[in-house]
Amino acid sequence: MISLHKYAPPQFEVVERKGIGHPDTLADGISEAISRSLSGYYLEEFGQILHHNVDKVLIIAGQSQPRFGGGSISKPPSVVVGGRATKTQARPLDEIIEEATATLFRNTVKNLETFLVEPRVEEGAPELRSLIGKGANDTSIGVGYAPLSPTERLVLELEEEVRGIRGVGEDTKIMAVRIDDGLNLVVAAAMVDRFIGSREEYEDARAQVYEVAKRRAGQGSEVGVNCADSGDNIYLTVTGTSIEMGDDGATGRGNRGNGLITPMRPMTMEAIAGKNPVSHVGKIYNVLAQRCAREIAELEGAREAYVTLVSRIGSPISQPLLRAVRISGDMQLTAAREAEINHILDYWLERSGDLVEEFVKGRLVLY
């Protein structure tokens, strides 16, 4: 199904990004790290990736006492890992889960040293295990769109600049609201107390975040940084992430597959991270829809492309229940152009297996 529409820029946009150290993003990262690790063990031991879905990670915040110059953690955060996974002979599942979680934390949150892990993963149902490599193991929706708007690109790119400021931790959140030509940015940046010696140094770091965001947002924009600060209540942390005390996290509550939360665009409720990369269409279709949309948006006359894929459990991944394309622009839908669009869809749907290595090697951005 292909539909054409005249392009009309939206009067307003709302775009959000939860940074790499945000509790929800960390939960996504843990889910995906465990999936990649399990996949490696399965490939080594069985020659194929077996059934697993570890997309039910919950991070429970701990307790901390931040203070200028360096505070302390009185109760570490804990990670509860739920889901289903096939056992291996090489190592117990609990060990694989604990090691993958520790590696993710170590590589993502530089100042987090202590945490607890509670693996609660059991083997999956036989009927779902039997679908590995044979067809879709769920009835799910995948959506993608292209290109990103200037506001979306700004939000996606700003996080790294904010984290580059001395004293800023990994837990950031950026919300952009554009109304016509006016842009309002709200930035939350967790400060790491060991790098902040006084209130003056805190305010200096906050001012630097403001300057970076203001420069990217441009003249006439409004920018707020750590807007909840009041009196002695400021966004000062020991570790640079609010899982030490301020907030919990869960897989699937954060960024979508393109790294953004965009309620004005098509989105699904799927938790992409942690699903197995061989047969879970909740993961595969969201990536394929993005790739299809990017190629279609580059066709002559297209300004924007939206792709929706819906699976039917048990059916081949290459044969979705629905494959729909919505194009905005001045394109003429000739028979040749329709065939070209369908060729793009066919190409990616038939090559879903080629994504497996990209998933396992961590080459795909999923959150």
Secondary structure, 3 states (H helix, E strand, C coil): CEEEECCCCCCEEEEEEECCCCHHHHHHHHHHHHHHHHHHHHHHHHCCCCCEEEEEEEEECCEEECCCCCCEEEECCEEEEEEEECCCCCCCHHHHHHHHHHHHHHHHCCCCCCCEEEEEEECCCHHHHCCCCCCCCCCCEEEEEECCCHHHHHHHHHHHHHHCCCCEEEEEEEEEEEECCEEEEEEEEEEEHHHCCCHHHHHHHHHHHHHHHHHHHCCCCEEEECCCCECCECCEECCCCHHHCCCCEECCCCCCCCCCECCCCCCCCCCCCCECCCCCHHHHHHHHHHHHHHHHHCCCCEEEEEEEEECCCCCCCCCCCEEEEEEEECCCCCHHHHHHHHHHHHHHHCCHHHHHHHHHCCCCCCC
